[in-house]
Amino acid sequence: MKMFKILKSFRAQEDGAVTVDWVVLTAAVVGLGAAALAMVSGGTKDLTTTISGHLSSATIKTAF
């Protein structure tokens, strides 16, 4: 009988529910950040290569 009372009291407590919500929310934000990084990284690499090509072929004219 005492065990049922302990289990009922444990189920009624909501202290850890907020922590679980924050953990799930944080995991979702990290997942979305990783997905955004995966989407942007390919375009960034191509843009970096293009800029590098333009800069290496550029010449600087000096006045003297």
Secondary structure, 3 states (H helix, E strand, C coil): CHHHHHHHHHHHCCHHHHHHHHHHHHHHHHHHHHHHHHHHHHHHHHHHHHHHHHHHHCCCCCCC
